[in-house]
């Protein structure tokens, strides 16, 4: 081994000229993964450090449909130094002018103690207590978006329910807004006392109450959480500053993990470049290897020589990538912080760097072992030939076993570290499938080019025939070009197909089947008048209504629900509960049996079939659901098919009517109407019943589409990094083939070809390879998009042609630019000098 290391050290004295592409590909792939991981950890660290400020307290207890009772409030007062009570719900802002203006808002009623931490940002600046105090009318503050939408000014009045308010300031910063989660409308803040005469907090209406708690220094959050669990049975929910914004934290984890997986695709593209660079370097060392063989060196010694060289360069590439990945978030820290609504603790964190280093090292090993293994096959006779000694296409079996083990380790690391096993396995399978498809395509392209070069189409077209011959002949760049550029374009094509299909589903397809409005908080005595208005309108095609309560699943088969089903989304917070006076269509019941219409026995429940399968419950199991502080234990009598894809009414839980007898509740309704009639329907309903809240589905879909645009942009940046890596590989392939093109140009010139004809030949070759890579990428991207939309998003897929055309054009241009960049010296070389050197 010492002999191998001495030889490796001496060879490296010549510099890194043959390994520039190697280092660039490896460093760029590692840097992308390290940067994404570092940003994710920075956000998580910021959320952890500022948890109390984000939450608005050291801890919070919240309730659905009700305020805390005396026992619950006494517990909070016992453990707290201060408690702030707030209430959150949706309503309609009404501005009395001609014509009357209305807008959906997320209302927050606060007490005098709010906020416990931080300050509300107001314009003009003033204390929040002054802005909300009653001076003739109760005061209010409102988000800028809603102020602009309704053309309000400070001092104007508006109505919530039946209560008038005066706008005192514009809300520029809600200190605990990140903890409030997703809202369908911009924020309006009023005092709790100002809501007393509004009619918006009647029994059964939809609202959440939150109690932010300031704890003494050194309070044991774990112990207090255990004490608070005693109130889970009454529907209380606890969270604390250790996870002040769980929705934000979960989203960051998911999108960060997804971007790391996209980064792995970039690393796979870089791996192709790494392999090509090593192969090109070793091809230039054939004479050296043959000499060593002549002097008695064994195959394993030669392998050790070049493995040591590649290992050292891998360490350099990893160091460069980790340095770039750690520095990028710091360099762009102010921009990142400005784009995020949560605190970010930008810094250097070892965990994401170690993860990126692991991915990079495994990728480098997988893609370099194959060409390195072939060094053992070089014969001493190659020293006396003007060609590379023929070698087997496949390495020895023990190398194939090692490569398979490393590949399994890389996939296992991605599955384990991403936290999204299904997506990680799908990504790994997709990348492997794409590489196989691209390799087969490269072989097919070469075979087709050879056939076309001898065909009728190429006769009389010297430039085309030369280009086709170069693509199909020995030493062709087809393999490296199609693999590197094709994989990069495949990632971009897949992202483009998914993004376009999601936006189409939301903006084009869904509105065709979705209702125009959701109406909520319809009181029992208002339902008749509401139905009279909407069902008698010729512009309304359909109206659906349902009783509406909300409950929290606290137990499954007598055990704590979270202990049985983990953190499934159905158990995260409260869920809608309804009852049916008549049995549904039998086709909706997929297991069990529905109860008779006049059933009045022990509580029964029908559960959504898909969610039941995910949780692991079945007909005959029991659920305990807390509704308005009352526990209802019900047996699962049926599993029901529930669809949420059309934005209509869908309930996870449907109980028999007698089980909910006496529980205060309201009704919800969906109205399907012509778009031209929507405004009049809203005016009539809101004018007759100010407490009824209307949610325009198109507005909600616009918010979802806006969120998707942000995700798509982040993913596209990661995909572009992959494409940049592919372009670097292209440049490396073009540089490696410069010597061959120089000899080719010399031969063509000797045979009478002009510079223009040679240049056209080079350009055609590059464009053909790029277009071929783009076409294969479209096929692979379409398959990837279909798989994600079908198996992950569980929705339909439609091929999107415009981005596909752009990808083909982009692939052709990329190869054309890289190919022509290295065509100048071959064109300028004199044939005599080149041909004499080959004698």
FENHUMO-V296664 format. One record per run of one state. SS is the DSSP state (A for helix, B for strand, O for the rest). FROM is the first residue (numbers start at 1). TO is the last residue. If there is no record, write none. Layout:
ss:SS from:FROM to:TO
ss:SS from:FROM to:TO
This chain:
ss:O from:1 to:1
ss:A from:2 to:12
ss:O from:13 to:16
ss:A from:17 to:49
ss:O from:50 to:50
ss:A from:51 to:55
ss:O from:56 to:58
ss:B from:59 to:64
ss:O from:65 to:69
ss:A from:70 to:79
ss:B from:80 to:95
ss:O from:96 to:100
ss:B from:101 to:110
ss:O from:111 to:120
ss:B from:121 to:123
ss:O from:124 to:127
ss:A from:128 to:132
ss:O from:133 to:137
ss:B from:138 to:143
ss:A from:144 to:149
ss:O from:150 to:156
ss:B from:157 to:160
ss:O from:161 to:162
ss:B from:163 to:173
ss:O from:174 to:176
ss:A from:177 to:180
ss:O from:181 to:185
ss:B from:186 to:191
ss:O from:192 to:192
ss:A from:193 to:195
ss:O from:196 to:207
ss:B from:208 to:215
ss:O from:216 to:220
ss:A from:221 to:234
ss:O from:235 to:236
ss:B from:237 to:240
ss:A from:241 to:243
ss:O from:244 to:245
ss:A from:246 to:283
ss:O from:284 to:285
ss:A from:286 to:294
ss:O from:295 to:298
ss:A from:299 to:331
ss:O from:332 to:332
ss:A from:333 to:339
ss:O from:340 to:349
ss:A from:350 to:377
ss:O from:378 to:379
ss:A from:380 to:384
ss:O from:385 to:396
ss:A from:397 to:418
ss:O from:419 to:420
ss:A from:421 to:453
ss:O from:454 to:455
ss:A from:456 to:458
ss:O from:459 to:461
ss:A from:462 to:472
ss:O from:473 to:477
ss:A from:478 to:513
ss:O from:514 to:516
ss:B from:517 to:522
ss:O from:523 to:523
ss:A from:524 to:535
ss:O from:536 to:539
ss:B from:540 to:556
ss:O from:557 to:558
ss:B from:559 to:560
ss:A from:561 to:565
ss:O from:566 to:568
ss:A from:569 to:571
ss:O from:572 to:574
ss:B from:575 to:579
ss:O from:580 to:585
ss:A from:586 to:588
ss:B from:589 to:592
ss:O from:593 to:603
ss:B from:604 to:608
ss:A from:609 to:615
ss:O from:616 to:621
ss:B from:622 to:627
ss:O from:628 to:629
ss:B from:630 to:640
ss:O from:641 to:652
ss:B from:653 to:655
ss:O from:656 to:656
ss:A from:657 to:660
ss:O from:661 to:665
ss:B from:666 to:673
ss:O from:674 to:674
ss:A from:675 to:688
ss:O from:689 to:692
ss:B from:693 to:696
ss:A from:697 to:736
ss:O from:737 to:737
ss:A from:738 to:750
ss:O from:751 to:754
ss:A from:755 to:792
ss:O from:793 to:800
ss:A from:801 to:821
ss:O from:822 to:823
ss:A from:824 to:828
ss:O from:829 to:830
ss:A from:831 to:837
ss:O from:838 to:839
